[in-house]
Amino acid sequence: MSTWLHYMCKRQEPLDIDETTIDFGARFYFPRASVELARQTTDNVLVDHQDHVSRGDWRKRCRRGSCSLIFEDEETWGPEERHPLCTPQQCATSRLHWCLAAGGASDYNHSYFESCDFGVSEGSGWYYVRDERLALRLPGHNPCGRIGNPPRPYSFYVNTALFWKDADSDKPHIGASVVDSMEPGQTDVLRSEVAAAVGLLQQQVCRGDFRRHHTLPAIVFSFHHDRSGRITQFHFDSRSMTLTMRQSRLLDFRSDEPTTDVYHMIRWMANRPIGDTKHGAAMAEEEELGFWHGSGANNGKLPVEVRGA
């Protein structure tokens, strides 16, 4: 990862997932449903496909007083404090699994599951690979060291990878979902988000199938404890050796019921690839003979500062 982060890395304007503005920035993914449709379809999935949705209940918020088996004096805890026995990765994983299941993308009885069965994900070209079956060796970070205030053990890992099902479509798009123990601020860039994107893009380069493409996009869905999430679009431009990122606002999951932002996450996870990524014929030949057999050069610009590094 360190080699890739020494290429020019820049942060562009925020990714408008609410679609409230005219977005002139580079975009390579687009949701396949509106928020209203995502909410309605998700509710139908939870009712009509109970046998397939093994995690149909939205988990209650992790906070002091949330575990009836442990005696706590209610006068001593605040509503925003973590439970003393909290495991942030597990809380984040529960949010992620719910979004996949309610979006119609999951059957957790199988190692591989497709997103074309029902719900918001019906007809999607993506298929998902769970963490224990990932052969990509995508990065993770076991609990070691403490960061934040108050300091807590930091960890993250890639839970699922998203691949485009139709190998003949010549789409270089790829994606992943990550869980992270940190609760970031609006402007914080997490190590897990950058590390996942770099691992995905390295996978695409090493495959050698996209030599006629000047741009390789990756999308990362991050879940932070049970309180927030974020959508980050990356793309690597082989012409300028630039790794560019656009991040959404933080999505608020702090509720005992699914929030509107949860449905934003679901509809973006069921996205469709868009954007111009391919060279013309002449440029493609030059690219195939040139860049992909070289390493490129760093232009001296500093990498984006990341939290958890």
C-alpha positions in Angstrom: 0.0 0.0 0.0 2.8 2.4 0.8 4.0 2.4 -2.8 0.6 3.4 -4.1 0.1 6.1 -1.5 3.3 7.8 -2.8 1.6 8.5 -6.1 -0.2 11.9 -6.3 -3.3 11.5 -4.1 -5.9 14.2 -4.1 -9.3 14.8 -2.6 -11.9 16.4 -4.8 -15.3 17.9 -4.0 -17.7 15.9 -1.8 -19.8 13.2 -3.4 -23.4 14.4 -3.3 -25.3 11.2 -2.5 -28.5 13.2 -1.8 -28.5 14.5 -5.3 -29.5 18.0 -4.2 -26.9 19.8 -6.4 -25.6 19.7 -9.9 -22.6 17.5 -9.6 -19.9 18.3 -12.2 -17.3 16.1 -10.5 -16.1 12.8 -11.8 -18.6 10.1 -11.0 -18.3 6.4 -11.8 -21.2 5.0 -9.8 -24.9 5.9 -9.6 -27.7 4.5 -7.4 -30.3 2.4 -9.1 -33.2 3.6 -6.9 -34.5 6.7 -5.1 -34.6 6.9 -1.3 -38.4 6.5 -1.3 -38.2 3.4 -3.6 -35.3 2.0 -1.5 -37.4 2.3 1.7 -40.5 0.8 0.2 -38.7 -2.0 -1.5 -36.6 -2.8 1.6 -39.8 -3.0 3.8 -41.3 -5.4 1.3 -38.1 -7.6 1.3 -38.2 -7.9 5.1 -41.8 -9.1 4.9 -41.8 -11.2 1.8 -38.4 -12.8 2.1 -38.0 -13.6 5.8 -36.6 -17.1 5.0 -33.7 -15.4 3.0 -33.1 -12.4 5.3 -31.5 -14.0 8.3 -30.7 -10.5 9.9 -34.0 -8.8 9.4 -34.0 -7.0 12.8 -32.2 -3.6 12.9 -30.0 -3.9 15.9 -30.6 -1.6 18.8 -28.0 1.1 19.4 -24.9 0.2 21.4 -24.9 2.3 24.5 -24.8 2.2 28.2 -28.0 0.6 29.6 -28.6 -1.3 26.4 -27.8 -4.7 27.9 -30.4 -5.9 30.4 -28.1 -8.6 31.7 -25.6 -6.2 33.2 -26.6 -4.0 36.2 -26.0 -0.3 35.6 -27.0 2.7 37.5 -28.9 4.8 35.0 -27.9 8.0 36.7 -24.2 7.3 35.8 -24.4 6.9 32.1 -25.1 9.2 29.2 -27.2 8.3 26.2 -24.3 8.7 23.8 -21.7 6.6 25.7 -20.6 3.2 24.4 -21.5 0.1 26.3 -18.6 -1.0 28.5 -18.5 -4.3 26.8 -18.8 -2.8 23.3 -16.9 -4.4 20.4 -17.0 -1.7 17.7 -16.2 -4.1 14.8 -19.2 -6.3 15.7 -21.5 -3.3 15.9 -20.3 -2.1 12.5 -20.6 -5.5 11.0 -24.2 -5.8 12.2 -25.1 -2.6 10.4 -23.4 -3.7 7.2 -25.1 -7.2 7.2 -28.5 -5.6 7.7 -27.9 -3.3 4.7 -26.9 -6.2 2.5 -29.7 -8.4 3.7 -32.5 -5.8 3.5 -31.2 -4.7 0.1 -31.8 -8.2 -1.2 -28.1 -8.9 -1.8 -27.4 -11.7 0.7 -27.9 -15.3 1.5 -25.5 -15.8 4.4 -25.8 -19.6 4.1 -23.5 -19.5 1.1 -20.0 -18.2 0.7 -20.9 -16.4 -2.5 -24.2 -14.6 -3.1 -25.6 -12.6 -6.0 -27.5 -9.4 -5.9 -30.0 -10.2 -8.6 -32.7 -12.0 -6.6 -35.0 -9.4 -5.0 -35.3 -6.0 -3.5 -33.3 -2.9 -4.4 -30.5 -5.2 -5.7 -32.8 -7.0 -8.1 -31.2 -7.1 -11.6 -27.9 -5.7 -10.3 -24.8 -6.8 -12.1 -22.8 -7.0 -8.9 -21.9 -10.1 -6.9 -20.6 -10.1 -3.4 -17.8 -12.2 -1.9 -17.7 -12.5 1.9 -14.6 -11.8 3.9 -13.6 -15.4 4.7 -13.6 -16.2 1.0 -11.6 -13.2 -0.2 -8.5 -14.4 -2.1 -7.4 -10.8 -2.7 -5.5 -10.5 0.5 -7.2 -7.1 1.0 -5.8 -5.2 4.0 -7.0 -5.4 7.6 -5.7 -4.2 10.9 -6.0 -6.2 14.0 -6.5 -4.4 17.4 -3.2 -3.0 18.4 -2.3 0.4 19.5 -4.8 3.0 20.7 -6.0 6.2 19.1 -8.6 8.8 19.7 -9.9 10.5 22.8 -10.4 8.6 25.0 -7.9 6.2 23.4 -9.3 2.9 22.2 -7.9 -0.1 20.3 -8.1 0.5 16.6 -9.0 -2.1 14.0 -10.6 -2.5 10.6 -11.1 -5.1 8.0 -12.7 -5.6 4.6 -15.9 -7.6 5.0 -17.1 -8.0 1.5 -15.8 -7.3 -2.0 -18.0 -6.4 -5.0 -17.2 -7.7 -8.4 -19.0 -7.1 -11.7 -20.6 -10.3 -12.8 -20.4 -10.0 -16.5 -16.7 -10.5 -17.3 -17.4 -9.7 -21.0 -18.7 -6.2 -20.2 -15.2 -4.8 -19.9 -16.0 -2.7 -16.8 -13.0 -2.0 -14.6 -15.3 -1.0 -11.7 -14.9 -2.8 -8.3 -16.0 -2.2 -4.7 -15.8 -3.2 -1.1 -17.4 -2.8 2.2 -15.3 -2.2 5.4 -15.9 -2.1 9.1 -13.9 0.3 11.2 -13.7 0.7 15.0 -13.2 4.5 14.7 -15.9 7.2 14.8 -14.6 9.7 12.3 -15.4 13.4 11.9 -16.9 14.8 8.8 -13.5 15.7 7.2 -11.5 12.7 8.5 -10.2 10.2 6.0 -10.0 6.7 7.5 -7.1 4.4 6.9 -9.5 1.6 6.2 -11.1 3.5 3.3 -7.9 4.3 1.6 -6.3 0.8 2.3 -9.4 -1.0 0.9 -9.4 1.1 -2.3 -5.6 0.7 -2.9 -6.0 -3.1 -2.4 -8.9 -3.2 -4.9 -7.1 -1.1 -7.5 -3.9 -3.2 -7.2 -6.1 -6.2 -7.9 -7.4 -4.6 -11.1 -4.0 -3.7 -12.3 -2.5 -7.1 -11.6 -5.3 -8.8 -13.4 -4.1 -7.2 -16.7 -7.6 -7.2 -18.2 -8.0 -3.4 -18.3 -5.0 -2.2 -20.2 -7.2 -0.3 -22.6 -8.7 1.7 -19.7 -7.1 4.9 -18.5 -9.2 5.0 -15.3 -9.9 2.3 -12.7 -12.7 3.2 -10.3 -13.4 1.7 -6.9 -16.1 2.4 -4.4 -15.8 1.8 -0.7 -18.7 1.6 1.8 -17.4 2.1 5.3 -19.3 1.4 8.6 -18.0 3.0 11.8 -19.2 1.3 15.0 -23.0 1.4 14.8 -23.2 5.1 14.6 -22.2 6.2 11.1 -21.2 5.2 7.6 -19.8 6.8 4.5 -19.5 6.2 0.7 -16.1 7.0 -0.9 -15.5 6.9 -4.6 -11.9 6.4 -5.7 -10.4 6.3 -9.2 -6.9 5.8 -10.4 -5.9 7.7 -13.5 -3.0 6.0 -15.3 -2.3 9.1 -17.4 -1.5 11.4 -14.5 -0.7 8.6 -11.9 -3.3 10.2 -9.7 -5.4 8.5 -7.0 -8.5 10.7 -6.5 -11.1 10.4 -3.9 -14.6 11.8 -3.3 -16.3 11.3 0.0 -20.0 11.6 0.9 -21.1 13.2 4.1 -21.2 11.0 7.2 -24.4 8.9 7.2 -26.2 8.9 10.5 -27.1 5.4 11.8 -27.7 6.5 15.5 -31.2 5.2 16.0 -33.0 2.1 17.2 -34.8 2.1 13.8 -33.3 2.4 10.3 -32.7 6.1 9.5 -33.2 7.7 6.1 -29.4 7.6 5.7 -29.5 3.8 6.0 -31.6 3.7 2.8 -29.2 6.1 1.2 -26.5 3.5 1.9 -28.6 0.6 0.6 -29.4 2.3 -2.7 -25.8 3.2 -3.3 -24.7 -0.3 -2.5 -27.0 -1.4 -5.3 -25.4 1.0 -7.8 -24.7 0.8 -11.5 -21.2 1.6 -13.0 -21.1 4.7 -15.2 -18.5 7.0 -16.6 -15.8 7.1 -19.4 -12.9 4.9 -18.4 -11.6 3.6 -21.8 -9.0 4.9 -24.2 -9.6 5.3 -27.9 -8.1 2.6 -30.2 -4.8 4.5 -30.8 -4.3 5.5 -27.2 -5.2 2.0 -26.0 -2.4 0.5 -28.0 0.1 3.0 -26.7 -1.1 2.4 -23.2 -0.9 -1.3 -23.5 2.7 -1.1 -24.7 3.7 1.6 -22.2 2.4 2.3 -18.8 1.2 -1.1 -17.7 4.8 -2.4 -17.9 6.2 0.6 -16.0 5.8 1.9 -12.5 5.2 5.6 -13.1 6.8 8.4 -11.0 5.7 10.5 -8.0 5.3 14.1 -8.8 6.1 15.2 -5.3 2.7 16.0 -3.9 1.9 14.8 -0.4 -0.6 11.9 0.1 -3.9 12.6 1.8 -3.7 12.5 5.6 -5.6 9.5 7.0 -6.8 8.7 10.5 -5.7 5.4 11.9 -2.4 5.4 10.1 
